[in-house]
Amino acid sequence: MPLIQVDVKMLPMKVHYFLFMGGVAPMTSFLPTIAKQLGYSTVVVGTIFSILPILSLIIKPIIGAIVDQFRVKKLIFLTFILLSGLTAFSLMFVPEIPLNTTVELNCHDATYLNVCLDDDVPLSKCNINRVKENIGGTFGCELKCNSSVHFRKEMCSNWGFKEYCSLSKLPNVNTINYYEPNSSQIVKTKSIKNYYNDDYAYLFVLLDIIHTVDVNNCFYFKIKSAKFYFNESQGVNHTPVCDTSLRSQCKVQCSNEVIMDLITPQKFKGSVLELNQFWIFFLLVSLFWVGQAIIYSLGDSICFDQLGNKPNLYGKQRCWGAIGWGIFSILAGWLLDLFSSSDVYKNYLPIYFLCLLVLLCNFFVASKLKVTETKISTNIFKDLGKLLMEVKVLGFLTWAIVVGICTGMIWQYLFWYIEDVASMNKCNTQHWIKTLQGLISGVQCFGGEVPFFFWSGWIMKRLGHLNCMSLILGVFAFRFFAYSILTNPIWVLVIELTNGITFGLAYAVLMSYASILALPGSESTMIGLVGGVFEGIGVSLGSLIGGCLYDNYGGAQTFRLFAYGSALMCVIHLLCQKILKSNKKLSFSSFVSGSTEYASPNEAIHMLIDN
């Protein structure tokens, strides 16, 4: 009977974890790939995600101190749940950054559009295969080409555009209608536009997919016919040839998604700091990130308050968050592929609505949570100062940073890397890549986090926190190395089973020990500090370092370097543990005289009570 009462008491907490983590999972998981699709480089994304955890580091202890001092935990908790849902939904209105969709028109005996990729973006097997699948087809493109005396001469004399020559004497044309060849249907209308001037020429061309692949990283598409319109009447098809070699840079918009995927650059080349779109995106992402960070911190604090003297049961509550994360991640990935017509550019609209809906449900559930705010510390920061004087506490925070660095690399760049692997090796996975990414999150949760959260108390009781930390670092090394040798993205589903140790066990170790270390009345502050250090320093550094390495060395080599680094940190941690065991002076004298190991949650809480 007592077990049933405890279970019923913690049921609202379980539902909160399920809905909250299920609500933020789609946005958090796919946010780096959303940024990638918008055109931001790995360096920009790494910089953004290095700043966001720093904001968490600053705000978490402050919010923790406020709720401990003024007893407004529930009010702030509910406020930020609502804020997270609204900011996540608002991201759907962020305008895209301007990407330069420019190709070269090359005219002589025949005319081609040359689509050349950047030198740092080599042609992938997927790009080649997708173009080959379209061989024999035709499609229309609208061109806006740089005009010159040579260009106008060729258009007038050889392309048969006699009207073009006379347009220089005409006033501006207000409305131009574009037509599909051999059809009376208008496909696009641009009104109130200066159609002719000395700088640009506007054309509609019909491309034939006759191409040469991988010549200087370029595709060549032959122009079968071209039309030029100077009024509302339909123009005449012309076969474009030139007496002398002509080259012109043209901005292009084609009806074929495969070609547009090639033409649209993968990242913005200029300074994003000059773009209003970037600042809107950064502001909303920052609000969302800070909001969910505070909810994590306060939610854990509420959970430990309800658990009382049984903090080792935390993992059994937190595992429901992993279940929610897995279910809604799988659902979000499937919805993204279902509502997307392109294999490359995905429609993220479903996850914005999903995130808002689930977090609104979480707001209702959280409003029913019983929040007890007892034991107010008279001097929170003085209590923290005492703890930070302990060598092992500082060591514990240091290793929290190391784990955060490794976690940041996976959080920000695993999905990015999976898309690169799919593009370079297995093109047939691109049309369901989001479903695969959702399944990856599902395996991370159900195959890893859920069992390890559930059994984390049992594991920590037998291994202790130091040995758990060594295990976590060793598994990180294995996980990163497995990523680095990946050729088929489907194998990530197997690798992600290790997430139970590298995140499930790791997070339980960090949060449970933070709760144990905290002096009465400073629980929220201590948990906020440890969480802030993990994200604000660890995840921040991992995002920044990972982004810079990824940009310079590529995904595989970057994960290989992280594997070597994790293995080195594991060895160092084992050596430090051996030194601590042999040096009694470095023990927790304030807790247990002569102790040289991190205790299990049950043992440590009794130490504090006995003291």
Steps between C-alpha positions, in 0.01 A plus 500: 500500500775755574650433157166587335479825695853602397424414138181707496676791665770507230262443207453873416879539499534212254234654274682836512827342392320307225322803354773757549782298347264368235405858414852640472651188339400573136625858516819426694593201283439664164609856582856453361364358173246784482792742525687299236205520259476876559857525371709540816844338501634262764707785645192723537293216648786406732529860616125527562492180700806603697328823607170337598643279778690800638165673535381193690808512722420860591125471541465162677671592830329840498154349455587232753599761757184703431265206554690388811490849648154622397316167474355564151608169348164401354428843347835514321471133405165549326606828338795345324303195384262737321788714368677195356192392308434844354861567396529156337184568299626848405806349329279402208469871411876564483583615144758311301839657443581605141691226320665580168349260245735594216603289201707570190341520158756384243411551135680409176400225254260388775391666823539348846422591856804411706415407860823495698519412868739669739846351528434405863177317401609214270248327279350212695387165366150601598511820290627304200240225535208740545594685179546173309148397599369809316685432172274545202269748668445867434406782734465876498715761670466875541828685456611848596834541322760773516466694178778653291552638151626159389203325664243733340666463160484120511136507615401732219697344216518126580237413760231660286381742767434795271266646758791525745676752276197727485431485872774750574272762353193397700393614848500261795262209471281461807381138467677197356333159468702180480353202312590133481601415141214366283247593769266789558532473878675782682748353748635817652420870492731777610335839513625857533844403382756673282527218250764647275807701583864502405601282797283186479318282247200288605448167324298183521702199382418133454785278617578156364686280750801425282786539738858426590554406860790571731706715268662758725218436749235613250185382323423619146137528386426569135245772421259351248308822431457850637221758511498868570186697586453872467120512528206281602501301177681166485846509354663272244740213567856557382802272499777709656841496330775762492753605237764552766538352845271671751489461877258668737412453867129436551273468800268208443173349618414157357193280525720194562576444871809289425661784311402759760650281771826513305486870428404619848821535702530302822612797705498879500835646396479851644486631855182385672536783751373737232179303449177582684392142438792372705425719801132401500600134483762540774262686732222240475741208535656666806161547667404141426832363625503704821135415567550126473825518702316664789218245477752216514662650809181585689332175396790300645488708817125434538560132437768474770276690742228241444741209530621623840768267638486268197695688230614171350145462361552806280592290198167316514318833468734647241476195275146609410651809342715274286189304400327823396811615315519175305131480408467859381837496319393198296164664428666829400746330263222309328287816466791695350554246222123463449444875447822562298501481121879536466759245608740779597291797618255389764174660618544556875151642549362190683750517786417865578135409557590177680731680742242766586215251549694265729646781713153650549390160632807499724407846630163364614659195669775706666241736644367202700841408647536536873807714562630511857743780579652442840844546653613845395874556519596828664815530293486294184816629337700457821388137512605452139836660579562239767430220255723650230794493741492120490751348257271217400208733434719698261614174344139389463414825320805462275393158381148632453652746252682219316179299469325818380759550225439149369123540530505833314671341200229234475207734565594752233668296226381138504193566281708734280758221458233240425371715213855537365557124517169436324591751228849364440421128511136389502281736300193277539481591870456873441126488438448346846799657680276684749320180587841341559602792720179461697572129541850588620348710776263216577784251539694750710206516737341154505812298434730709717369773727186332634668186639801691632288771662291227658800309633729801560453489878593130508806560279627800698451316830733223385756693294504842666511830314870493409488156339181597318677805359791286373251265334320793335821643350609160370167440328516850347834403338345185352193690379696774323731249330199302374360818344829573326501171305133520402413443132131410525289729725272212602775364727463803726195327648734240649754754623232702679443223751805645678305820570366340815844520656628823344187699582251303712750386761708818467208735562378296795852506651524879461157588633483251786839599635418871465192439716711310754768771520253785548460639851142543631317775310744516208385197303366693199813716492738203510312302239488814285875549543590146397256510207634840401861381509409190297327705231645849536861391487502138382233496229604851396862399443393179327278692258767758418793259472291249307376764255849630423646150460205389286543798270870432452529120511153365428270288715686166501836645599341722764331206670830308482677784682228505766545124543871545570428786739238301693735202535773730633262657753391154615860403571565828683185453708608150605840636603339784699275250673800293602677810636192605699470157656862507612488858636283533811550878510280541193196340664167659584592601854183705534284193438674180601846494652735281299263437209675487165220394266177647374233315692184348361186718534360294787830500690570866442159618615545306824840661543343843477220405741744350749718807479 
